[in-house]
Amino acid sequence: MEMESLLGTELKQLSGPVMVTGHTGFKGTWLTLLLEKLGVPVVGYSLQQSDDSLFAKLGRLGKIPESFQDVRDSSSLARFMEVHKPSVVLHMAAQSLVLNSYQCPRETFEVNSQGTVNVLDSAFKQYGIKVIGVVTTDKVYKNDNSGHKFIESDPLSGKDPYSASKVAAEAAVAAWQQVSKVSGGPKVIALRAGNVIGGGDWAKNRLIPDLALSYLSKKEVVVRSPNSRRPWQHVLDPLCGYLMALENCLKNSTEDAYNFGPKEESLSVLSLIETLEKIWNSDFIYKLLPETLEIEKEALTLQLNSSLATIKLGWEPVFSQIEAIERTGAWWEQIKQGNQTFHQAMSLDIDFFLNQIQKRGKI
């Protein structure tokens, strides 16, 4: 059912749909459902997902016009754009796991940096595309673990293959932003979000999916870096920010990048686990890995300053970090108890989210 909302108004007025790369992933699946709720036409370009993915469990196959191809395939990208004639492209397809990037650094760079180049190059060659949003990460900032809240103009630098590949993607964004200014073309914007959580994430080596799997199956989970601090946020908050940024670009915004993260100080991994223990009655098994074993692989602390998005877009997170964790935990509890289907649980979250924003008068 289409939700009456000001969010998405600009996108609905365009001649072509919103094209989402990575639409079968965790965030992409939530986004396509959100766009459908808002009545915004959407098409998807992504790799085929496994049978245990959120996309598959929702039965999303064929729900929107889509193609299952690789962003490294520039010819397929160009053909898809020619056929579907999108007005806006939101590029989310990525190899998104830090630990996986250590195992396959070359592939991570090929997907995250060259894939971004392919999307930008193909989109600039298509008539009618007005805005391209490239989703990167909070991990692109040069991080000395001081706890500094990064702003959009802070230096970028990647430590691990994943963050470095995303910095390379940001370099491509900057290059095509310059092309747009000098030679004309779509507006290009970088979108940086913190650690996104929510129901239905099945990614391996990611904290909440691992804990949810233990909650569902009683398998022990090894928890890395319990004292590390991250800007946890419910998936719907940054997705809303992405759409607001795209719509603002359609109104000739001059910003090149936006951060989307929680207002509060980042919470530790241990605080997240303690919150879930209360919701799940400690009905999961985990073992804490000594901090020194993993500290070299990932940053100890990450924090974002999202004041630019608040000032320019009117964006603010609906959920605090604790509320985001609680809502994610409650989502999995409903699934485990059999009280809701995956689709019902997601639809209820989206309806609640949009109602909360409407109450604030933000959309």
N, C-alpha and C positions, 0 to 999 in steps of 0.2 A: 504494500500500500504506500502510495506517495505521501510523504510528510510535507505539510504546508510550512514553508520556511523561507526566510530571506537568503540563507546560505544556499548557494547554487544558482541564484537568480541570473547572474551574469553568464554563467556557463550554459544555462538552458536557452539563452537567447542567441547563442552562436549557431552558425549554419552547419557545423560539423560536430561530431562527438568528442568527448575526452578520451584520448588513447592512454591506457595504463600499461606500461611494461612491467613484467613481474606480477601480473594480476592473479596468478595462481598461488602466490606465496601467502604467508600469514597476514602481513599488512595489506597486500593487494586484494586478498579475499574480503577482508573487512571493508576496504575502500570501495570495491565494486558494489557491495551490499549497501553501503552508505549512499553512494551515488544513485542507486536505484530508488532508495527511500526518498531521496530529494528530487527524483524525477529527471535526473541529468543523464542524457544518453552516454553510454560508455562502451568502448571496445577494448579487447585485451590481447596482449602479445607476450607470450611467456613460454617457458619450458613446461612440458607435461609434468604434473605432480604425481607422487606415489599414492597408493590406495589408502594410506593412513594419514594423509594430509587433511587439513581443515577444508580445503577446496573440494576434495573427494567426499569427505564425510557429509558435507552440505549438499552434495549432488549438484554442484555448480556447472558441471560440464554442459556446454551448449546454452547456458542461460543468457549469455551476451555474445555478440559476434567476436570471434577469437581465432587466434592462430598459435599453434604450439611450435615455436621456432626459437632459435638462439640469437641473442643480441649481437653475437660475434658474426652473424650472417647478415652482412650489410644489404645484400640483394633481396633477401626475404623481408627485411625491414622496409626497404623502399617500396616493394610490391604491396605490402600490407597498407602502408600509408597512401599509396596511389588508389587502392581499392576503397578504403574506408574514409579517406579525406577528413582526418581529424582537424579540429580547430585549436586544440590544446593537447600537448603531450606531457604526461607525468611519468618520468623515468624512474622506476623503482627496482627494476631487475638487477640483481647483484649476487655475488658470493659474499654472504653477510656474516660469516662466523670467523672470529679472530683465530681460534685454535686450528680450524681447517686451513686457514691461510698459511700456517707454518708447514702444513703437510703438502699443500699444493700452491706455492707462491706464484708460479708462472700462470696457472689457470686463473688465480685470483686477479692478477693484473690484466689478463686478457679480457675477463668478464667485466671487471669494474672500471677499468680505464679505457681500453679499446672499445668495449661495448658502449660506453658513454659517448666516445667519439663517433661511433657508427650512428647512434641515435641522433646526435646533434647534426651530423653531416646529412643524413637522410632527411631530417625535418627541414633543414634550411633549403633543400632542393624541391620541397613540396609547396605548391601554392595554397594559401589559405590558413596555414598554421600561424597563430598569433603569439602563443606563449609556450615555452618549454620549461618545465620545472624538473630539476635534477635532484633527487634525494640522495644526500651523502650521509654524514654521521657526525656526532659530537666528537668522534675520535680523530678528526682531521686537525685539531688544534695542537700546537706545540705544547706538550704537557710536562711540567717539571714536578708534578705531584704536590704543588704548593696549596692546592685547593682554590686557586683563582677561578672566578666565574668568567668563563670565556665570552667575549663579545665578538660580533661578526668580523671586526677588523683586526682581530688578533692574528699573529703569525700562524701559518699552517705548517705542520711537519708530521710525517708518519714514522712511527717506531717499528711496528710489526708489518708484515706484508699486507694485511687487510687495510690498516689505516693509511699506509703508504699508497696503496692502490686507489684509495678514496681521495687522497691529496692529489694524485695524478688526475683523477676525474674532475676535481675542482680546478686544476690547471686548464683542462679542456673547456670547462664552463667559462673561465675567465677569457680564454682565447675566443670563443664564439660570442661572448658578450662584446668583445672588441670588434669582431666582424660585424655584428649587428649595428653597433654605433657608427662604424665607418662606411659600411657597404649596404646597410639595411638588412632587414630580416626579422624573425621572431624575437621577442624579448626572452632572455634566458635568465633563470634565477636558481640559486643553490638553496636547498632546504635541508637544514641540519637539526636532527632530533636526538634526544637522549635515549636511554634504554627503554624500549617500548615493550609493554607487557599487556596481557589480556587473554581471554579464553581462547583455546583452540590452537595455541602455538605448540607444534610438535618437534621443533628443531632440536637436534642433538647438541650436547655441550652448551646448552643455554639454561640458565638457572631454573626459572619457573617451569619450563617444560620438563626438565629432569625431575624436579620435585613433584610435579603433577603425575608423572609416570610412576613414581614411587607411591604416591597416594592411591593411584588406581590399581597398581599391581603388587605393591609391597616389596619392590626391588630396592636395594640400597643404592643411594646416590652419593657420590663423592663430591663434596662442595669445595671449590677452589677459593682461595683468598677471602676468608670470611670477614675480614676487616676492610676490604675494599669498599669504596663508596661510589654509588652510581645515581644519576638522575632518573629514577624510575617514573614512568608515566603510562597511563592507560592509552592503548592504541588509538582510541577515538580522538584524543586531544591533539596529537600532532597531525593526524589526518585532516581534522577540521582546519588546523593551521595551514596545511598545504593548500587546501581549497581556497581559503581566504587570501593567501598570497597570490595564487593564480588569478583570482578575480581582481585583486588589486592591480596586478600587472596589466590586465585588460583595460584599466583606467589610467594607463600611462604612468605607473609607479616607476621611480628611478632607483629603487633599492636593488642590490645585486645578490643579497643573501639574507636569510632569516634563521635564527635559532628558535627552537621550540622545546622547552623544558619546564620542570616544576618550579614553583616559586621558592620552596623551602630549600634548606641545605640538603645535599644528597644524603641518602640513607645508606647504611652499611648492608652488606649481604646478610650478616647475622640478624640485623633488625628486620629485614624482609622475612627471613625464616621464622623468627619469633612471632611475627604477625600471622603467618600462615599456620603456625602451630595452634594458635588460638582458634582459627576458623576450622581447621581440619582435626581438631582434638588430638594433635600430635600423631595422627594416623599415617605417618610416613617415616622412612628410615634414611638417615643420612650420616655421613662421616666427614668431619672437617679435615681438609688437607692442610698441613703446615704451610703457613704463609710464604716461607722462604722458597718453597718448591715451585711456585707459580709466579712470583712477583716480577720476574724478568719478562714474562710473556704479555702481561696486560698492565695498563696504568693502575696505580693504587687508588686514585681519586679522579672523578670527573664531575664538573659542574658547568651549567650553562646560564648565561644571562639572557633572558628572553624579552627584555624591556623594549627592544626595537619592534618586535611583533605586537606588543601591547600598545605601543604608541601609534604605530603606522597602520595596524590592522584591526586594533580593538580586540586582539586575541588574548585570552587568559585560559589556563587549564581549568576544566570543570572539576576534575578530581585532584585532591592532594595525593602525595605519594602513598600514604597509608590507605586512603580510600581506593586508590588504583589497585593496590595489593589485595585489599579486602574484597573488592568487586571481582577481581580475577579468581581469588580463592573460592568465592561463593559460586562463580560460574562453573568451576570444575566440580564443586560439591553437588550442584544440581544435575550435572551430567552423570556423576557417579551414582547418585541415588535414583537416576532414571526419571526425575521429575520433569525434565525438559529435553527436547531434542536440541541438536547443535543449532539448527535454524531458529528455533524458539528462543534459545538463550541469547543468540546474537541480536535478533530483532528486538528483544526486550531491552538489551543494553543500548542499542542505537536509539530507540524511542525515548528511553530515559534521558540519554545524553542530549538529544535535540530539545527535549522539553526543558531541561535545566538551562540550556543556553537561551531559549526563548524567554524564560522567566527573568533572566538577567538583562534581557533587551539587547543582546549582542547580535542576534540574527533575526 
